[in-house]
Amino acid sequence: MVVDELSDKPSQLKFVRVAQMLLFSNALCDPPLGQTTIVKSDQDSIKFTVLLESSKSFPEQNWEAVLWHNGHESREWKELALQETEISERPLAIESNGRPQVYRRWYSVILNRPSNLEPIQFTLKYRLSSYDTWRWVNEHSNLTDGELYFQPKTPPKDLVNYLKDFSPDLSVDSVESETSHTQLWVLTSQVKAAEGKASGYTDTSLGVPRSFSRWFSLVRIWSPWLAPRHGQGQFSPHEDAVLSSFLRMDGLHLVLLAISGIDQVLTVFKPDSDGNVIAHSRNDSLELGQARILAAVGTTFNAALAAVMYHARKVVRGYDTMSQDVKEEMETALEKDVKAEWMENWYDGLTYCTWNALGQDLHEQKIFDALDILKEKGIQITNLIIDDNWQSLDNQGQSQFQRGWTDFEANKEGFPNGLKHTATTIRDKHPNVQHIAVWHALLGYWGAVSPTGNIAKNYRTRKVSKSKGLTEGIMTVVDEEDVPRMYDDFYKFLLASGIDSVKTDAQFFLDVMDDADDRRDLIKTYQDAWTIASLRYFSIKAISCMSQIPQILFHSQLATNKPRLMVRNSDDFFPDVPSSHPFHIFTNALTSLLTSHLNVLPDWDMFQTSHPYSSFHGAARCISGGPIYVTDTPGQHSLPLIHSMTAPTIRSTTRILRPNTIGKCIEAGVYVPYESLRFLKIGTYHTGSSTSYGVSILGIFNLSEQALTELIPLRNFDGVKPERQYIIRAHPSGEISPPMSLDSEFPVVELALDTKGWNILTAYPLYSVPNNAEERTDVAVLGLVGKMTGAAAVVGSPRFERRDIGGLKVHVVVKALGVLGIYISTLPPSSNLHEHTMVLIHNQPVPAHTVTVADGNAKVLEIDVETAWMEMGLQAGWGNEVEIKIIVK
């Protein structure tokens, strides 16, 4: 029967034309069109999976579909017929109920690996019969042809095979890589010494990368921030790059990393007009300097990146210029053993920031009122950040860059009773607020220090010239010899005032100092003084912001000899700039490729929960592996969104559900530019206490201005093992795929997203428990359902056991309250669920009504742990976790 595709009622169509049917059809392919797929050296063939969709407004038809490709010795384009496959359990089409009704037909074909290993281009076409015209997929989807690159069994060994005509001034040394399937080289060259106040500059050509088709760079979009840039063909970023990677047409990846911060040398990459990669180095030392570049080639981008980052840590450690005071302070901080509750609250507590919420006219009553409203709404924050505009400054009414810091105490206009009164009032009225942070710039304020204030009177200062641009001019800063004392006094004052954490911003000002002597004296001095003082007084509770200058990346953020630091990962959240929101997520996902190798917790910035892009940002923060800050205007909150990002604990606090691996762009998306009509896919992984247990999470975002549909293959999920079966669960719909493995016939799900659309897919490993000699039960712990990253609520590794008297026993520990989901392939039906199922919390049976079968999925057991905990009157003991046992007969 022909039906109306929206209402699912009989269609009124009386005449059907082929052109109409083609117009309302669609084809999806894996490997995908519009990007490059790498074929490993041990892979003899490539399986193409194709989904053809046609509207149910028309009669169902048998389509003819072919793969059109040039994978032949002659390089001519020819067709390869796709074979339709009947399957018992069709792949999941996520949230398809709300979309036009379509027929889905699945096709596949095997393409053998070519003998010459040249890249293959391909596309799809389909039609109703041999009498009809072909419909070419890329003509109607605006996607380019797909590409296949074939990796060689033995990659070339010498650097000259990867870089053409590099400068004879370069010294090249092959070194052992710590990453398998990679080769690594150290490249060095001399850099001119500074003369007087003028830094020395030297450009050294690394040559042209050979045989590459696409490049990706992390560039200095402006002084404080990194951002991604992409291109095809000639290397041509418009900004200075810190990291550049080249996808070769043999499927190998060449990664170049410029190391800075050693011996006063800063190095970045620039292109010349011929596509050469130029190492542009600046030396602030009066001695001859050395540029240091690392080059790695690997079978994956992530392996090559790991090779250069691991070795960069060795290089920096070998030229360690930290003072003995800094080293001793770090050792002391580690010996103290950071308090577990600090880490839990600071990293995993929900944070409120005043910046966008309360505006720049900040005063304490605004803060009090905002906190009261949060309390009225039932929003329980753990951390508060009092952002810019609390400090005492000069030059009232002038721009922020013209205003200097005058005194440690808060300004009298907004905080008439002092900072201590503000903090004490907050803690008295809102005991849920565990930590209060204040904002300040690394040099004091945007205009550094007032030359006439108390700070200038109490500490030696100097005049510093800033380079031309947004911040150019002269500023007054605390001089080298007094920086440590100033920081020690300031943080001692903050702690005495009830402030136990800081957000230290505008750190890039160290790199806009123009004169070599200022840079030489102050860049490392300020870094080390801030590191010592923040560790001494606040332990881990510090945020480093606007600090993605190369010298800080390598000197302060790479080393692993101190607790992990929270660091802003991108430029700001701009609530009133619609076009900025997709790019903000894109930038963070790509920048995290680098920052995930630093000793930092990337912070994707605050956002507002009542905003057109609020859930878009919220989903991204949840999978980032970093903190979650909200900056809502008082009273303008999305409680459903907040509840989907957080969960209450047995100690009446609120915590975010943060995966224990940093979220970043997946391997397959590294060279996919922002403008492409492809989903952005951000992968993370949550591990248990056993390496055999782990849950892979994939955040998927439509950055484009049109609706998109893709096939999402299981191989896109990090950590998926070939020998194991998985189910994929979608959030927010809760739909679950049939079990699949990498070797399944169609190991994919289909996902359609509108503009601003997102979805979070979680791949759960199935554990097979024998029921008897012939039957087995497949089980997976879903975590807290209804939460974006509910899998991260699970602590350690769940245990699955077969009971001696028959049936199944599951042991789970969670760190927050909510509805726990358990997938059980042989779950008893709702009608007799309680006859065959028992659930215990801390060895006490839960109320029967808190255990149900999930709506829409008869294989999912749901346990309302939060309701059970409250009704049972349970109390928190020594631990912060809930132990749950599920017994199914």
Salt bridges, closest charged atoms under 4 A:
ASP30 OD1 - ARG715 NH2 2.70
GLU53 OE2 - ARG104 NE 3.19
GLU60 OE2 - ARG105 NH1 2.95
GLU64 OE1 - ARG127 NE 3.12
GLU79 OE1 - LYS125 NZ 3.64
GLU84 OE2 - ARG105 NE 2.85
GLU118 OE1 - ARG75 NE 3.45
GLU147 OE1 - ARG214 NH2 3.52
GLU178 OE2 - LYS314 NZ 3.06
ASP203 OD1 - HIS280 ND1 2.57
GLU239 OE2 - ARG229 NH2 2.95
ASP240 OD1 - LYS270 NZ 2.66
ASP250 OD2 - ARG248 NH2 2.86
ASP263 OD2 - ARG292 NH2 3.69
ASP284 OD1 - ARG282 NE 3.48
ASP284 OD2 - ARG519 NE 2.85
ASP320 OD2 - LYS327 NZ 3.52
GLU329 OE1 - ARG536 NH2 2.91
GLU344 OE2 - ARG655 NH1 3.40
ASP348 OD2 - ARG655 NH2 2.94
ASP348 OD1 - ARG658 NE 2.63
GLU364 OE1 - HIS421 ND1 3.42
ASP372 OD2 - LYS429 NZ 3.27
ASP372 OD1 - HIS430 NE2 3.09
ASP387 OD2 - LYS503 NZ 3.04
ASP479 OD2 - ARG460 NE 3.57
ASP479 OD1 - ARG462 NH1 2.95
GLU481 OE1 - ARG460 NH1 2.99
ASP482 OD2 - ARG485 NH2 3.16
ASP488 OD2 - LYS492 NZ 3.57
ASP488 OD1 - ARG536 NH1 2.56
ASP500 OD1 - ARG427 NH2 3.79
ASP500 OD2 - HIS435 ND1 2.78
ASP511 OD2 - ARG220 NH2 2.81
ASP511 OD1 - ARG519 NH2 2.89
ASP517 OD2 - LYS197 NZ 2.98
ASP518 OD1 - ARG462 NH2 2.96
ASP521 OD2 - ARG462 NH2 3.19
ASP528 OD1 - HIS555 NE2 2.89
ASP572 OD1 - ARG568 NH2 2.73
ASP605 OD1 - ARG568 NH1 3.23
ASP632 OD2 - HIS637 ND1 2.97
GLU667 OE2 - HIS253 NE2 3.87
GLU710 OE1 - ARG678 NH2 3.12
GLU710 OE1 - LYS681 NZ 2.90
GLU750 OE2 - ARG99 NH2 3.16
GLU750 OE1 - ARG104 NE 2.91
GLU801 OE2 - ARG799 NE 3.80
GLU871 OE1 - HIS849 NE2 2.85
GLU883 OE2 - HIS811 NE2 2.59
